Amino acid sequence: MKKWEGWLSLPTSSFSISLVQTILEGNIELFAKMLEDAVMKQMSIFDVGGSKSGKKAEDFYHGFVLGLLTEATKRGVNIRSNDLAGFGRYDKLLEEKSEIPNARAAIFEYKVVREKENIERRVDDALKQIEDCQYRMACSEHIQKLIECGIAFQGKKVMVKGRILTKKQGQWVIQNDDF
């Protein structure tokens, strides 16, 4: 085994799995805290360039979150990134595989807060975009529980809001709504 291959099994792996399990369980508050802690500990403000960073920051956040989630693919979770659904393109979709009973999924939409914008408004915009663009259409038929998460980033600040839906007679029904 090459030295760098061992790095892939460092403690971040268990954090990744825990992070994914937390969101798929619908614990949006704990997921937000875990993501915020990861951003604070692992990122530099220089990675994203502050509020004037433009596309660079959004690309960085995409890669950062994908890196946090990737280990979960070894535990029965499929991850799709920047894929088309409904009337747009969501940022991330996590889905438990069809062999898992009562399979769950999570859809993420990210927003970067620019100069003179409000983080709470941007997180609301992200969650609204998930609904308006009908991103839940991307979920596979076997999914029974869906967590929709709007995530706003402002430098090293993170805000997450979400809602939990369950499938009843083939239709999505909102169980809770932070929005």
C-alpha angles and dihedrals in degrees: 000000000000117000094246092054089065090058089066091068098050120124091280086078093065090043090054092052092046091049092052094045090050094055094041089053087056096246094142094165094055091042089054091050093048092048092047091050091050091050092048094048102037107031134072122212084233089065091068103025098226127266095327094057100102120184093354092069094048091050090049093051090049091054094042094053092042089054091052092051103039099089089064090072086078089059102055101279122125117208124203122184131200094351128157122255134156108334099342150003123291121210101229137358121190118191132178111230120263093252089069112091115238090009118207135209139190129206119201128198117184129205127187115215111231129199113302093011126120120237094217092052091049093051089050089050090053094051091045090051091056090056099037093048092044094232091165086078086078092069117106118245094252094062112109102173126041130190115197114200130189111197124190123192126198109175102297094343117103130189124185129189127172152158134223122225131185128199115247117179091339095309129105114242122191113238097181134359125202088179 
